[in-house]
Amino acid sequence: MSKNITISNDAYHFLKKIKGDEKSFSDVILSLKGKRADVMKYAGSMEEADLQSVEDVREDMRDDWNEREIA
């Protein structure tokens, strides 16, 4: 049985890129199932210096964005 679903163009192009010529969209969607939970195995694995770097980059990006909104 098949079902029709509506997705955004961005989602379609993302899935199509992963799909390639060998897989179906169903294969891709099912392969992504549960991927989010896998992220938890990395929780706590970043060093404090890495976390600070991430925060620094995030702050720089926020500043850049705010400057663009004003201009």
PQR file with spaces between the fields and no chain letter, atoms N, CA, C, O and H, PARSE charges and radii, in Angstrom:
ATOM       1  N    MET     1       0.844   -1.163    0.000 -0.4000 1.5000
ATOM       2  CA   MET     1       0.000    0.000    0.000 -0.0000 2.0000
ATOM       3  C    MET     1       0.897    1.237    0.000  0.5500 1.7000
ATOM       4  O    MET     1       1.958    1.240    0.625 -0.5500 1.4000
ATOM       5  N    SER     2       0.479    2.258   -0.686 -0.4000 1.5000
ATOM       6  CA   SER     2       1.233    3.515   -0.715 -0.0000 2.0000
ATOM       7  C    SER     2       0.329    4.650   -0.256  0.5500 1.7000
ATOM       8  O    SER     2      -0.896    4.565   -0.332 -0.5500 1.4000
ATOM       9  H    SER     2      -0.382    2.255   -1.194  0.4000 1.0000
ATOM      10  N    LYS     3       0.964    5.713    0.222 -0.4000 1.5000
ATOM      11  CA   LYS     3       0.251    6.904    0.685 -0.0000 2.0000
ATOM      12  C    LYS     3       0.887    8.128    0.061  0.5500 1.7000
ATOM      13  O    LYS     3       2.100    8.162   -0.150 -0.5500 1.4000
ATOM      14  H    LYS     3       1.960    5.783    0.284  0.4000 1.0000
ATOM      15  N    ASN     4       0.089    9.120   -0.233 -0.4000 1.5000
ATOM      16  CA   ASN     4       0.599   10.405   -0.709 -0.0000 2.0000
ATOM      17  C    ASN     4       0.794   11.323    0.489  0.5500 1.7000
ATOM      18  O    ASN     4      -0.059   11.394    1.373 -0.5500 1.4000
ATOM      19  H    ASN     4      -0.896    9.093   -0.062  0.4000 1.0000
ATOM      20  N    ILE     5       1.920   12.024    0.512 -0.4000 1.5000
ATOM      21  CA   ILE     5       2.175   12.997    1.564 -0.0000 2.0000
ATOM      22  C    ILE     5       2.610   14.309    0.925  0.5500 1.7000
ATOM      23  O    ILE     5       3.077   14.329   -0.214 -0.5500 1.4000
ATOM      24  H    ILE     5       2.613   11.966   -0.206  0.4000 1.0000
ATOM      25  N    THR     6       2.456   15.394    1.656 -0.4000 1.5000
ATOM      26  CA   THR     6       2.900   16.698    1.178 -0.0000 2.0000
ATOM      27  C    THR     6       4.116   17.111    1.989  0.5500 1.7000
ATOM      28  O    THR     6       4.080   17.105    3.219 -0.5500 1.4000
ATOM      29  H    THR     6       2.076   15.378    2.581  0.4000 1.0000
ATOM      30  N    ILE     7       5.200   17.472    1.295 -0.4000 1.5000
ATOM      31  CA   ILE     7       6.414   17.947    1.954 -0.0000 2.0000
ATOM      32  C    ILE     7       6.882   19.217    1.249  0.5500 1.7000
ATOM      33  O    ILE     7       6.498   19.484    0.110 -0.5500 1.4000
ATOM      34  H    ILE     7       5.229   17.476    0.295  0.4000 1.0000
ATOM      35  N    SER     8       7.701   19.982    1.927 -0.4000 1.5000
ATOM      36  CA   SER     8       8.211   21.216    1.328 -0.0000 2.0000
ATOM      37  C    SER     8       9.220   20.882    0.230  0.5500 1.7000
ATOM      38  O    SER     8       9.737   19.767    0.164 -0.5500 1.4000
ATOM      39  H    SER     8       8.013   19.764    2.852  0.4000 1.0000
ATOM      40  N    ASN     9       9.490   21.853   -0.618 -0.4000 1.5000
ATOM      41  CA   ASN     9      10.506   21.664   -1.659 -0.0000 2.0000
ATOM      42  C    ASN     9      11.862   21.358   -1.050  0.5500 1.7000
ATOM      43  O    ASN     9      12.601   20.518   -1.563 -0.5500 1.4000
ATOM      44  H    ASN     9       9.070   22.759   -0.565  0.4000 1.0000
ATOM      45  N    ASP    10      12.197   22.043    0.055 -0.4000 1.5000
ATOM      46  CA   ASP    10      13.479   21.787    0.713 -0.0000 2.0000
ATOM      47  C    ASP    10      13.573   20.342    1.183  0.5500 1.7000
ATOM      48  O    ASP    10      14.598   19.687    0.996 -0.5500 1.4000
ATOM      49  H    ASP    10      11.597   22.726    0.472  0.4000 1.0000
ATOM      50  N    ALA    11      12.494   19.846    1.798 -0.4000 1.5000
ATOM      51  CA   ALA    11      12.484   18.464    2.273 -0.0000 2.0000
ATOM      52  C    ALA    11      12.604   17.495    1.101  0.5500 1.7000
ATOM      53  O    ALA    11      13.329   16.503    1.185 -0.5500 1.4000
ATOM      54  H    ALA    11      11.661   20.378    1.951  0.4000 1.0000
ATOM      55  N    TYR    12      11.901   17.777    0.020 -0.4000 1.5000
ATOM      56  CA   TYR    12      11.965   16.925   -1.167 -0.0000 2.0000
ATOM      57  C    TYR    12      13.389   16.843   -1.713  0.5500 1.7000
ATOM      58  O    TYR    12      13.892   15.755   -1.993 -0.5500 1.4000
ATOM      59  H    TYR    12      11.312   18.582   -0.048  0.4000 1.0000
ATOM      60  N    HIS    13      14.032   17.998   -1.863 -0.4000 1.5000
ATOM      61  CA   HIS    13      15.388   18.005   -2.423 -0.0000 2.0000
ATOM      62  C    HIS    13      16.383   17.331   -1.480  0.5500 1.7000
ATOM      63  O    HIS    13      17.323   16.681   -1.938 -0.5500 1.4000
ATOM      64  H    HIS    13      13.623   18.881   -1.635  0.4000 1.0000
ATOM      65  N    PHE    14      16.187   17.480   -0.171 -0.4000 1.5000
ATOM      66  CA   PHE    14      17.026   16.802    0.809 -0.0000 2.0000
ATOM      67  C    PHE    14      16.899   15.287    0.659  0.5500 1.7000
ATOM      68  O    PHE    14      17.903   14.579    0.582 -0.5500 1.4000
ATOM      69  H    PHE    14      15.423   18.008    0.201  0.4000 1.0000
ATOM      70  N    LEU    15      15.663   14.796    0.618 -0.4000 1.5000
ATOM      71  CA   LEU    15      15.435   13.355    0.483 -0.0000 2.0000
ATOM      72  C    LEU    15      15.927   12.837   -0.866  0.5500 1.7000
ATOM      73  O    LEU    15      16.504   11.752   -0.945 -0.5500 1.4000
ATOM      74  H    LEU    15      14.848   15.372    0.680  0.4000 1.0000
ATOM      75  N    LYS    16      15.699   13.607   -1.918 -0.4000 1.5000
ATOM      76  CA   LYS    16      16.125   13.192   -3.258 -0.0000 2.0000
ATOM      77  C    LYS    16      17.643   13.060   -3.330  0.5500 1.7000
ATOM      78  O    LYS    16      18.161   12.140   -3.962 -0.5500 1.4000
ATOM      79  H    LYS    16      15.230   14.488   -1.854  0.4000 1.0000
ATOM      80  N    LYS    17      18.355   13.985   -2.680 -0.4000 1.5000
ATOM      81  CA   LYS    17      19.818   13.942   -2.668 -0.0000 2.0000
ATOM      82  C    LYS    17      20.317   12.680   -1.964  0.5500 1.7000
ATOM      83  O    LYS    17      21.250   12.032   -2.436 -0.5500 1.4000
ATOM      84  H    LYS    17      17.934   14.733   -2.167  0.4000 1.0000
ATOM      85  N    ILE    18      19.702   12.336   -0.845 -0.4000 1.5000
ATOM      86  CA   ILE    18      20.085   11.129   -0.112 -0.0000 2.0000
ATOM      87  C    ILE    18      19.711    9.883   -0.900  0.5500 1.7000
ATOM      88  O    ILE    18      20.447    8.896   -0.904 -0.5500 1.4000
ATOM      89  H    ILE    18      18.944   12.863   -0.461  0.4000 1.0000
ATOM      90  N    LYS    19      18.573    9.936   -1.560 -0.4000 1.5000
ATOM      91  CA   LYS    19      18.015    8.780   -2.266 -0.0000 2.0000
ATOM      92  C    LYS    19      18.918    8.280   -3.382  0.5500 1.7000
ATOM      93  O    LYS    19      19.145    7.077   -3.511 -0.5500 1.4000
ATOM      94  H    LYS    19      17.976   10.738   -1.557  0.4000 1.0000
ATOM      95  N    GLY    20      19.431    9.195   -4.184 -0.4000 1.5000
ATOM      96  CA   GLY    20      20.215    8.769   -5.337 -0.0000 2.0000
ATOM      97  C    GLY    20      19.354    7.987   -6.310  0.5500 1.7000
ATOM      98  O    GLY    20      18.136    8.162   -6.350 -0.5500 1.4000
ATOM      99  H    GLY    20      19.246   10.173   -4.080  0.4000 1.0000
ATOM     100  N    ASP    21      19.984    7.125   -7.095 -0.4000 1.5000
ATOM     101  CA   ASP    21      19.256    6.335   -8.090 -0.0000 2.0000
ATOM     102  C    ASP    21      18.883    4.946   -7.588  0.5500 1.7000
ATOM     103  O    ASP    21      18.056    4.264   -8.193 -0.5500 1.4000
ATOM     104  H    ASP    21      20.973    6.983   -7.062  0.4000 1.0000
ATOM     105  N    GLU    22      19.489    4.532   -6.490 -0.4000 1.5000
ATOM     106  CA   GLU    22      19.335    3.150   -6.039 -0.0000 2.0000
ATOM     107  C    GLU    22      18.215    2.938   -5.017  0.5500 1.7000
ATOM     108  O    GLU    22      17.689    1.830   -4.905 -0.5500 1.4000
ATOM     109  H    GLU    22      20.161    5.087   -5.999  0.4000 1.0000
ATOM     110  N    LYS    23      17.846    3.978   -4.276 -0.4000 1.5000
ATOM     111  CA   LYS    23      16.873    3.826   -3.191 -0.0000 2.0000
ATOM     112  C    LYS    23      15.543    4.465   -3.557  0.5500 1.7000
ATOM     113  O    LYS    23      15.457    5.311   -4.447 -0.5500 1.4000
ATOM     114  H    LYS    23      18.273    4.878   -4.367  0.4000 1.0000
ATOM     115  N    SER    24      14.516    4.038   -2.847 -0.4000 1.5000
ATOM     116  CA   SER    24      13.210    4.693   -2.971 -0.0000 2.0000
ATOM     117  C    SER    24      13.101    5.740   -1.864  0.5500 1.7000
ATOM     118  O    SER    24      13.877    5.729   -0.909 -0.5500 1.4000
ATOM     119  H    SER    24      14.586    3.351   -2.124  0.4000 1.0000
ATOM     120  N    PHE    25      12.139    6.635   -2.002 -0.4000 1.5000
ATOM     121  CA   PHE    25      11.921    7.613   -0.941 -0.0000 2.0000
ATOM     122  C    PHE    25      11.551    6.902    0.362  0.5500 1.7000
ATOM     123  O    PHE    25      11.956    7.335    1.440 -0.5500 1.4000
ATOM     124  H    PHE    25      11.509    6.644   -2.778  0.4000 1.0000
ATOM     125  N    SER    26      10.790    5.824    0.269 -0.4000 1.5000
ATOM     126  CA   SER    26      10.435    5.054    1.468 -0.0000 2.0000
ATOM     127  C    SER    26      11.681    4.512    2.153  0.5500 1.7000
ATOM     128  O    SER    26      11.786    4.559    3.378 -0.5500 1.4000
ATOM     129  H    SER    26      10.461    5.472   -0.608  0.4000 1.0000
ATOM     130  N    ASP    27      12.628    3.997    1.367 -0.4000 1.5000
ATOM     131  CA   ASP    27      13.884    3.492    1.931 -0.0000 2.0000
ATOM     132  C    ASP    27      14.617    4.590    2.699  0.5500 1.7000
ATOM     133  O    ASP    27      15.121    4.362    3.798 -0.5500 1.4000
ATOM     134  H    ASP    27      12.543    3.959    0.371  0.4000 1.0000
ATOM     135  N    VAL    28      14.669    5.782    2.107 -0.4000 1.5000
ATOM     136  CA   VAL    28      15.375    6.900    2.741 -0.0000 2.0000
ATOM     137  C    VAL    28      14.691    7.292    4.043  0.5500 1.7000
ATOM     138  O    VAL    28      15.354    7.459    5.067 -0.5500 1.4000
ATOM     139  H    VAL    28      14.259    5.968    1.214  0.4000 1.0000
ATOM     140  N    ILE    29      13.376    7.440    4.011 -0.4000 1.5000
ATOM     141  CA   ILE    29      12.643    7.846    5.209 -0.0000 2.0000
ATOM     142  C    ILE    29      12.818    6.815    6.314  0.5500 1.7000
ATOM     143  O    ILE    29      13.049    7.177    7.467 -0.5500 1.4000
ATOM     144  H    ILE    29      12.838    7.305    3.179  0.4000 1.0000
ATOM     145  N    LEU    30      12.710    5.546    5.978 -0.4000 1.5000
ATOM     146  CA   LEU    30      12.875    4.500    6.986 -0.0000 2.0000
ATOM     147  C    LEU    30      14.303    4.451    7.521  0.5500 1.7000
ATOM     148  O    LEU    30      14.510    4.116    8.687 -0.5500 1.4000
ATOM     149  H    LEU    30      12.522    5.251    5.041  0.4000 1.0000
ATOM     150  N    SER    31      15.289    4.780    6.688 -0.4000 1.5000
ATOM     151  CA   SER    31      16.677    4.775    7.159 -0.0000 2.0000
ATOM     152  C    SER    31      16.928    5.920    8.140  0.5500 1.7000
ATOM     153  O    SER    31      17.824    5.833    8.979 -0.5500 1.4000
ATOM     154  H    SER    31      15.120    5.052    5.740  0.4000 1.0000
ATOM     155  N    LEU    32      16.142    6.989    8.038 -0.4000 1.5000
ATOM     156  CA   LEU    32      16.287    8.127    8.950 -0.0000 2.0000
ATOM     157  C    LEU    32      15.551    7.904   10.271  0.5500 1.7000
ATOM     158  O    LEU    32      15.795    8.605   11.252 -0.5500 1.4000
ATOM     159  H    LEU    32      15.413    7.060    7.357  0.4000 1.0000
ATOM     160  N    LYS    33      14.663    6.937   10.285 -0.4000 1.5000
ATOM     161  CA   LYS    33      13.879    6.644   11.488 -0.0000 2.0000
ATOM     162  C    LYS    33      14.821    6.276   12.638  0.5500 1.7000
ATOM     163  O    LYS    33      15.652    5.378   12.504 -0.5500 1.4000
ATOM     164  H    LYS    33      14.465    6.367    9.488  0.4000 1.0000
ATOM     165  N    GLY    34      14.689    6.955   13.733 -0.4000 1.5000
ATOM     166  CA   GLY    34      15.511    6.648   14.902 -0.0000 2.0000
ATOM     167  C    GLY    34      16.862    7.328   14.922  0.5500 1.7000
ATOM     168  O    GLY    34      17.585    7.208   15.911 -0.5500 1.4000
ATOM     169  H    GLY    34      14.014    7.685   13.842  0.4000 1.0000
ATOM     170  N    LYS    35      17.232    8.040   13.866 -0.4000 1.5000
ATOM     171  CA   LYS    35      18.538    8.696   13.825 -0.0000 2.0000
ATOM     172  C    LYS    35      18.672    9.735   14.929  0.5500 1.7000
ATOM     173  O    LYS    35      19.758    9.901   15.485 -0.5500 1.4000
ATOM     174  H    LYS    35      16.644    8.138   13.063  0.4000 1.0000
ATOM     175  N    ARG    36      17.602   10.430   15.255 -0.4000 1.5000
ATOM     176  CA   ARG    36      17.666   11.492   16.263 -0.0000 2.0000
ATOM     177  C    ARG    36      18.103   10.920   17.613  0.5500 1.7000
ATOM     178  O    ARG    36      18.879   11.555   18.327 -0.5500 1.4000
ATOM     179  H    ARG    36      16.720   10.295   14.803  0.4000 1.0000
ATOM     180  N    ALA    37      17.623    9.749   17.965 -0.4000 1.5000
ATOM     181  CA   ALA    37      17.979    9.141   19.242 -0.0000 2.0000
ATOM     182  C    ALA    37      19.464    8.803   19.304  0.5500 1.7000
ATOM     183  O    ALA    37      20.052    8.816   20.385 -0.5500 1.4000
ATOM     184  H    ALA    37      16.993    9.233   17.385  0.4000 1.0000
ATOM     185  N    ASP    38      20.076    8.504   18.169 -0.4000 1.5000
ATOM     186  CA   ASP    38      21.491    8.159   18.141 -0.0000 2.0000
ATOM     187  C    ASP    38      22.376    9.309   18.606  0.5500 1.7000
ATOM     188  O    ASP    38      23.490    9.078   19.076 -0.5500 1.4000
ATOM     189  H    ASP    38      19.598    8.493   17.290  0.4000 1.0000
ATOM     190  N    VAL    39      21.902   10.528   18.482 -0.4000 1.5000
ATOM     191  CA   VAL    39      22.680   11.696   18.898 -0.0000 2.0000
ATOM     192  C    VAL    39      22.975   11.637   20.391  0.5500 1.7000
ATOM     193  O    VAL    39      24.020   12.122   20.827 -0.5500 1.4000
ATOM     194  H    VAL    39      20.997   10.716   18.100  0.4000 1.0000
ATOM     195  N    MET    40      22.096   11.065   21.169 -0.4000 1.5000
ATOM     196  CA   MET    40      22.260   11.018   22.612 -0.0000 2.0000
ATOM     197  C    MET    40      23.499   10.245   23.039  0.5500 1.7000
ATOM     198  O    MET    40      24.016   10.489   24.129 -0.5500 1.4000
ATOM     199  H    MET    40      21.248   10.671   20.814  0.4000 1.0000
ATOM     200  N    LYS    41      23.985    9.334   22.233 -0.4000 1.5000
ATOM     201  CA   LYS    41      25.181    8.595   22.629 -0.0000 2.0000
ATOM     202  C    LYS    41      26.417    9.485   22.648  0.5500 1.7000
ATOM     203  O    LYS    41      27.441    9.111   23.219 -0.5500 1.4000
ATOM     204  H    LYS    41      23.565    9.136   21.347  0.4000 1.0000
ATOM     205  N    TYR    42      26.329   10.666   22.024 -0.4000 1.5000
ATOM     206  CA   TYR    42      27.447   11.604   22.021 -0.0000 2.0000
ATOM     207  C    TYR    42      27.311   12.672   23.096  0.5500 1.7000
ATOM     208  O    TYR    42      28.204   13.505   23.253 -0.5500 1.4000
ATOM     209  H    TYR    42      25.497   10.969   21.560  0.4000 1.0000
ATOM     210  N    ALA    43      26.227   12.662   23.826 -0.4000 1.5000
ATOM     211  CA   ALA    43      26.006   13.677   24.856 -0.0000 2.0000
ATOM     212  C    ALA    43      27.134   13.635   25.874  0.5500 1.7000
ATOM     213  O    ALA    43      27.496   12.571   26.376 -0.5500 1.4000
ATOM     214  H    ALA    43      25.502   11.986   23.698  0.4000 1.0000
ATOM     215  N    GLY    44      27.682   14.799   26.169 -0.4000 1.5000
ATOM     216  CA   GLY    44      28.757   14.890   27.142 -0.0000 2.0000
ATOM     217  C    GLY    44      30.133   14.589   26.598  0.5500 1.7000
ATOM     218  O    GLY    44      31.104   14.588   27.355 -0.5500 1.4000
ATOM     219  H    GLY    44      27.388   15.664   25.761  0.4000 1.0000
ATOM     220  N    SER    45      30.245   14.330   25.299 -0.4000 1.5000
ATOM     221  CA   SER    45      31.534   13.943   24.734 -0.0000 2.0000
ATOM     222  C    SER    45      32.381   15.130   24.293  0.5500 1.7000
ATOM     223  O    SER    45      33.561   14.958   23.990 -0.5500 1.4000
ATOM     224  H    SER    45      29.455   14.331   24.684  0.4000 1.0000
ATOM     225  N    MET    46      31.802   16.340   24.251 -0.4000 1.5000
ATOM     226  CA   MET    46      32.568   17.510   23.827 -0.0000 2.0000
ATOM     227  C    MET    46      33.393   18.045   24.990  0.5500 1.7000
ATOM     228  O    MET    46      32.934   18.084   26.131 -0.5500 1.4000
ATOM     229  H    MET    46      30.843   16.480   24.497  0.4000 1.0000
ATOM     230  N    GLU    47      34.604   18.452   24.683 -0.4000 1.5000
ATOM     231  CA   GLU    47      35.459   19.088   25.673 -0.0000 2.0000
ATOM     232  C    GLU    47      34.950   20.499   25.939  0.5500 1.7000
ATOM     233  O    GLU    47      34.264   21.086   25.102 -0.5500 1.4000
ATOM     234  H    GLU    47      34.977   18.421   23.756  0.4000 1.0000
ATOM     235  N    GLU    48      35.287   21.037   27.101 -0.4000 1.5000
ATOM     236  CA   GLU    48      34.859   22.395   27.457 -0.0000 2.0000
ATOM     237  C    GLU    48      35.341   23.414   26.432  0.5500 1.7000
ATOM     238  O    GLU    48      34.612   24.350   26.105 -0.5500 1.4000
ATOM     239  H    GLU    48      35.844   20.560   27.780  0.4000 1.0000
ATOM     240  N    ALA    49      36.574   23.244   25.916 -0.4000 1.5000
ATOM     241  CA   ALA    49      37.113   24.172   24.912 -0.0000 2.0000
ATOM     242  C    ALA    49      36.286   24.125   23.634  0.5500 1.7000
ATOM     243  O    ALA    49      36.058   25.157   23.004 -0.5500 1.4000
ATOM     244  H    ALA    49      37.166   22.484   26.182  0.4000 1.0000
ATOM     245  N    ASP    50      35.833   22.928   23.246 -0.4000 1.5000
ATOM     246  CA   ASP    50      34.998   22.793   22.054 -0.0000 2.0000
ATOM     247  C    ASP    50      33.668   23.509   22.246  0.5500 1.7000
ATOM     248  O    ASP    50      33.176   24.182   21.340 -0.5500 1.4000
ATOM     249  H    ASP    50      36.018   22.089   23.758  0.4000 1.0000
ATOM     250  N    LEU    51      33.094   23.357   23.432 -0.4000 1.5000
ATOM     251  CA   LEU    51      31.824   24.022   23.720 -0.0000 2.0000
ATOM     252  C    LEU    51      31.980   25.535   23.657  0.5500 1.7000
ATOM     253  O    LEU    51      31.098   26.234   23.159 -0.5500 1.4000
ATOM     254  H    LEU    51      33.493   22.811   24.168  0.4000 1.0000
ATOM     255  N    GLN    52      33.107   26.043   24.166 -0.4000 1.5000
ATOM     256  CA   GLN    52      33.341   27.485   24.112 -0.0000 2.0000
ATOM     257  C    GLN    52      33.473   27.947   22.671  0.5500 1.7000
ATOM     258  O    GLN    52      32.977   29.016   22.316 -0.5500 1.4000
ATOM     259  H    GLN    52      33.824   25.476   24.571  0.4000 1.0000
ATOM     260  N    SER    53      34.142   27.149   21.831 -0.4000 1.5000
ATOM     261  CA   SER    53      34.286   27.499   20.415 -0.0000 2.0000
ATOM     262  C    SER    53      32.928   27.572   19.737  0.5500 1.7000
ATOM     263  O    SER    53      32.668   28.481   18.948 -0.5500 1.4000
ATOM     264  H    SER    53      34.545   26.281   22.119  0.4000 1.0000
ATOM     265  N    VAL    54      32.075   26.627   20.041 -0.4000 1.5000
ATOM     266  CA   VAL    54      30.727   26.617   19.469 -0.0000 2.0000
ATOM     267  C    VAL    54      29.978   27.872   19.905  0.5500 1.7000
ATOM     268  O    VAL    54      29.317   28.519   19.092 -0.5500 1.4000
ATOM     269  H    VAL    54      32.286   25.889   20.682  0.4000 1.0000
ATOM     270  N    GLU    55      30.080   28.212   21.178 -0.4000 1.5000
ATOM     271  CA   GLU    55      29.408   29.415   21.677 -0.0000 2.0000
ATOM     272  C    GLU    55      29.958   30.673   21.015  0.5500 1.7000
ATOM     273  O    GLU    55      29.197   31.583   20.688 -0.5500 1.4000
ATOM     274  H    GLU    55      30.617   27.687   21.838  0.4000 1.0000
ATOM     275  N    ASP    56      31.281   30.734   20.814 -0.4000 1.5000
ATOM     276  CA   ASP    56      31.895   31.899   20.167 -0.0000 2.0000
ATOM     277  C    ASP    56      31.383   32.069   18.740  0.5500 1.7000
ATOM     278  O    ASP    56      31.043   33.176   18.322 -0.5500 1.4000
ATOM     279  H    ASP    56      31.900   29.994   21.080  0.4000 1.0000
ATOM     280  N    VAL    57      31.331   30.971   17.999 -0.4000 1.5000
ATOM     281  CA   VAL    57      30.851   31.020   16.616 -0.0000 2.0000
ATOM     282  C    VAL    57      29.385   31.429   16.591  0.5500 1.7000
ATOM     283  O    VAL    57      28.974   32.239   15.760 -0.5500 1.4000
ATOM     284  H    VAL    57      31.607   30.072   18.338  0.4000 1.0000
ATOM     285  N    ARG    58      28.607   30.872   17.496 -0.4000 1.5000
ATOM     286  CA   ARG    58      27.188   31.202   17.556 -0.0000 2.0000
ATOM     287  C    ARG    58      26.977   32.692   17.848  0.5500 1.7000
ATOM     288  O    ARG    58      26.114   33.335   17.250 -0.5500 1.4000
ATOM     289  H    ARG    58      28.941   30.214   18.170  0.4000 1.0000
ATOM     290  N    GLU    59      27.774   33.228   18.771 -0.4000 1.5000
ATOM     291  CA   GLU    59      27.665   34.654   19.093 -0.0000 2.0000
ATOM     292  C    GLU    59      28.069   35.518   17.902  0.5500 1.7000
ATOM     293  O    GLU    59      27.424   36.527   17.619 -0.5500 1.4000
ATOM     294  H    GLU    59      28.475   32.706   19.257  0.4000 1.0000
ATOM     295  N    ASP    60      29.141   35.121   17.200 -0.4000 1.5000
ATOM     296  CA   ASP    60      29.566   35.862   16.006 -0.0000 2.0000
ATOM     297  C    ASP    60      28.474   35.860   14.940  0.5500 1.7000
ATOM     298  O    ASP    60      28.206   36.884   14.312 -0.5500 1.4000
ATOM     299  H    ASP    60      29.665   34.301   17.431  0.4000 1.0000
ATOM     300  N    MET    61      27.851   34.706   14.742 -0.4000 1.5000
ATOM     301  CA   MET    61      26.792   34.603   13.745 -0.0000 2.0000
ATOM     302  C    MET    61      25.601   35.478   14.136  0.5500 1.7000
ATOM     303  O    MET    61      25.006   36.137   13.283 -0.5500 1.4000
ATOM     304  H    MET    61      28.069   33.873   15.252  0.4000 1.0000
ATOM     305  N    ARG    62      25.256   35.482   15.423 -0.4000 1.5000
ATOM     306  CA   ARG    62      24.146   36.302   15.894 -0.0000 2.0000
ATOM     307  C    ARG    62      24.451   37.784   15.670  0.5500 1.7000
ATOM     308  O    ARG    62      23.588   38.538   15.222 -0.5500 1.4000
ATOM     309  H    ARG    62      25.740   34.946   16.115  0.4000 1.0000
ATOM     310  N    ASP    63      25.689   38.199   15.986 -0.4000 1.5000
ATOM     311  CA   ASP    63      26.080   39.596   15.772 -0.0000 2.0000
ATOM     312  C    ASP    63      25.996   39.970   14.298  0.5500 1.7000
ATOM     313  O    ASP    63      25.484   41.033   13.947 -0.5500 1.4000
ATOM     314  H    ASP    63      26.391   37.586   16.350  0.4000 1.0000
ATOM     315  N    ASP    64      26.508   39.081   13.431 -0.4000 1.5000
ATOM     316  CA   ASP    64      26.446   39.341   11.986 -0.0000 2.0000
ATOM     317  C    ASP    64      25.003   39.477   11.519  0.5500 1.7000
ATOM     318  O    ASP    64      24.683   40.365   10.730 -0.5500 1.4000
ATOM     319  H    ASP    64      26.924   38.218   13.716  0.4000 1.0000
ATOM     320  N    TRP    65      24.138   38.601   12.002 -0.4000 1.5000
ATOM     321  CA   TRP    65      22.733   38.631   11.611 -0.0000 2.0000
ATOM     322  C    TRP    65      22.076   39.931   12.059  0.5500 1.7000
ATOM     323  O    TRP    65      21.330   40.552   11.302 -0.5500 1.4000
ATOM     324  H    TRP    65      24.398   37.879   12.644  0.4000 1.0000
ATOM     325  N    ASN    66      22.358   40.337   13.294 -0.4000 1.5000
ATOM     326  CA   ASN    66      21.771   41.573   13.816 -0.0000 2.0000
ATOM     327  C    ASN    66      22.237   42.786   13.025  0.5500 1.7000
ATOM     328  O    ASN    66      21.459   43.715   12.809 -0.5500 1.4000
ATOM     329  H    ASN    66      22.964   39.833   13.909  0.4000 1.0000
ATOM     330  N    GLU    67      23.481   42.794   12.592 -0.4000 1.5000
ATOM     331  CA   GLU    67      23.991   43.897   11.782 -0.0000 2.0000
ATOM     332  C    GLU    67      23.272   43.966   10.439  0.5500 1.7000
ATOM     333  O    GLU    67      23.013   45.058    9.933 -0.5500 1.4000
ATOM     334  H    GLU    67      24.113   42.039   12.767  0.4000 1.0000
ATOM     335  N    ARG    68      22.952   42.829    9.865 -0.4000 1.5000
ATOM     336  CA   ARG    68      22.242   42.795    8.579 -0.0000 2.0000
ATOM     337  C    ARG    68      20.822   43.317    8.721  0.5500 1.7000
ATOM     338  O    ARG    68      20.327   44.017    7.838 -0.5500 1.4000
ATOM     339  H    ARG    68      23.163   41.942   10.276  0.4000 1.0000
ATOM     340  N    GLU    69      20.161   42.983    9.826 -0.4000 1.5000
ATOM     341  CA   GLU    69      18.786   43.438   10.030 -0.0000 2.0000
ATOM     342  C    GLU    69      18.714   44.948   10.145  0.5500 1.7000
ATOM     343  O    GLU    69      17.748   45.558    9.685 -0.5500 1.4000
ATOM     344  H    GLU    69      20.563   42.414   10.543  0.4000 1.0000
ATOM     345  N    ILE    70      19.722   45.563   10.754 -0.4000 1.5000
ATOM     346  CA   ILE    70      19.740   47.009   10.949 -0.0000 2.0000
ATOM     347  C    ILE    70      20.009   47.732    9.640  0.5500 1.7000
ATOM     348  O    ILE    70      19.422   48.779    9.369 -0.5500 1.4000
ATOM     349  H    ILE    70      20.506   45.068   11.127  0.4000 1.0000
ATOM     350  N    ALA    71      20.903   47.169    8.828 -0.4000 1.5000
ATOM     351  CA   ALA    71      21.337   47.841    7.591 -0.0000 2.0000
ATOM     352  C    ALA    71      20.272   47.871    6.540  0.5500 1.7000
ATOM     353  O    ALA    71      20.492   48.402    5.452 -0.5500 1.4000
ATOM     354  H    ALA    71      21.380   46.319    9.048  0.4000 1.0000
